[in-house]
Amino acid sequence: MSKIDYVEFDEFIDVEASLHSALAGLQATSGNPLFWKQVVLCTHAALQGAAVCILTRTNGGGALSKRSETDLLDYFENDREKTTAKKQGTLPPEEMAFPAPKMQNLPGLLRRLPDGLNTDIPQRFDDCASPQIRDLWRLHNWRNEFVHFQVVSWSIEIAGLPRITSGALSLTKEIIASEAYLRRNRFSEGKAADLIDNCLIECQKLEAVTP
C-alpha cells in the first residue's frame, strides 16, 4: 500500500466527509448515546456545506457574509477600474487586497437558497412557524452551544434526535439534487446521496426503538 502524505478537501468533499462521520455516529449511538453530539455537529456541517456548494458563484461569492460579499464586489469593481484606466492611459485607482472571506451562518444560507428550498429560521424559537423549522432551530442552536463550549452540562431528550437529524438530512438531500447550482454540481460524482440514504435508514431504526 502506498503512503498518503496529504489529504485534500474542497467544499463538496467536505460535505461527503461530514456525512461519513454522521453515519458512523448514528451507528454508534445505540451503544453510546454520547455520539449524538457528533451526529448533531456533522449533520449541521453537511447541511451548511451543501448550502455553500449550491450558492457559491464562480467568482467565489454567493455564500459569504453580507460584509464579505460587499468587499468581494468592491474588489472586482476595483479590478475593472484598473483595467479601464490602463486602456485609457489614465491614473488607476488605489490597489485593493483580495478580501478575506467569511461565510454566512446556516440561517443566512438557508434564507438564500433557491425557491422551493429556501427556509427561514427565526432567531427566537417561539417565532418558528412549523415543526420542521423548530427542528432546524434546535439543530443550529445545539451546534453553536457545542462549538462554543462553555463549562455547563446539557440534557437533550433522545426521543426527538432521530427526527431532527432526518429532517436536516432530507433538506441536505434536496439541496445536493437541485438543478439550481450556479456552477458545476459535483455531488453526482460522489457518494453523498447514498450516504444520506444510509443515514436516514439509521434514523428510522433509532426512531423505532426510542421510547
Phi, psi and omega in degrees: 000131181285147180284136177257118184268336184225150170244133185250135179233149161219183187296327179287316178296325181296321177298314180298320178297320178297322180291322174303314182291322177298317179297315178299320179295317179299319180291338183265345187294328181295330177274331181207103183296347178297340179291349176299329177299316178297320179298315179300312181297316184285324177295317177298315181297321179294316180295314180296318180296319178297321177296320177298318182297318184283332184271335187291130178272171180295339179271004177096350179268181176113326181240014182272165173298162182302318180295317181293324177298316179297316180297322181293316179295322177297322180296313181292326176294319176299320180295320178295320179295324177296318180296316180296316180298321179296319180292324184270353181071028180256173182289122181286159177290167179297139181298137176248137175283148178297128186292146175285120185285146173227124183286148172290152179283173186301311179303319178296321179294316182294329177292332182274351183301155179300161180306138182096337178246334187298139187221134181254114176259110180293166177288326183257136179302320183295343180268359180291133190272346185208163176302323180296318179293322178297322179294319177294322177300313180300312182303314182294319182285325174297316180303314181297321179292322180292318183288315180265064191298133172242165180280077179219172176245155179238150171228107184244128181292122183293330187305323183270350186295317177300320179295315181296317178296315180300318181298316180293320180291325178295320176294320176301318180297320177296320181294315185289340180266356183294153176261011186262021180292144180271003177204187184293128177275110184265004180294331180293344182269353183241203187246014187301314182297317179295321179296320178297316179301318179294322176296318181295324176297316178297321178298319178298317178298316182292322179294326182291332183255359181275128181300000000 
